[in-house]
């Protein structure tokens, strides 16, 4: 599974750094380092929709306050 988080200026302002840090922590906590690749990218083209995150080919809007729900729903349910 590949998770790509936008770190462009709009998403950075909306908390992409916190999202990345929390995803790193959750991936380590659940020992998924061998199954989940976490990457950064610039602008996914949906700047109005919060921190833009792609899981493989699927778009998600995530915020620092919704990272746990996103991880539970989109990562843990597919491992």
N, C-alpha and C positions, 0 to 999 in steps of 0.2 A: 504494500500500500504506500502510495506517495502522497504526502500532504504538503501543499505549496501555499505559503502565506505571503500575501502582498506586503511589501515593506516600503512602498512608494509613499510620497508625502501625505496624501489624503488618508491612507490607512494608518500611517505612522501617527498622525494626529488623533486618530480614533482608537489607538491602543495596540497596534500590531506588535510592538515590542513585548508588551505584557502577554499577549496571546501566544507568541513564540516561546517565551520563558515558561509559561504554564504548560504548553504542549510538551516541551522538553521534559519538564518535571513529571508529567503524567506518563509519558512514554517510558521514562526510567522506572517510575514507581511500579508500572505494570510489566516491566521487563520485556518491552516490545521493540527494543533497539534493532533486532534482527528482522523484524517484520514491517516496521514503519520507517520510511525515509522522510525526514522533515527538511524542507527546502524553503528558500526565500526567493521572491521575484519582484520585479517592479511592475506596476500597474497591470491589473487584469481587466481594466476597462469598465468596472462597475463601481466607480468611486463613491457614488451616493449610497451604496448599500452596506456601509460599515466596513469592518476589516474583511477583505475578500480572501477566502480560503478555498482552494481546490483540493478535493480528495479524488485522486486519480483524475477523472474527467468531469466530476460533478462539482458545481459551484455551491458554496455556502457563505452566508454572512454571519460572522462571529464577532463578539465583543469580549473584552476582558471578563465581563460578568456572566457570559454564556459559554465560556470555554469548557467547563466541566460537563454541561449538558451535551454540547457538541461532541466531546470526546466519548462520552458514554453511548450516545446514539450512533455516531458515524464511525467510530474506531473500534470500540469494544464489541459492538454488535456484529462486526464483520471480521473479527480476527480468527 
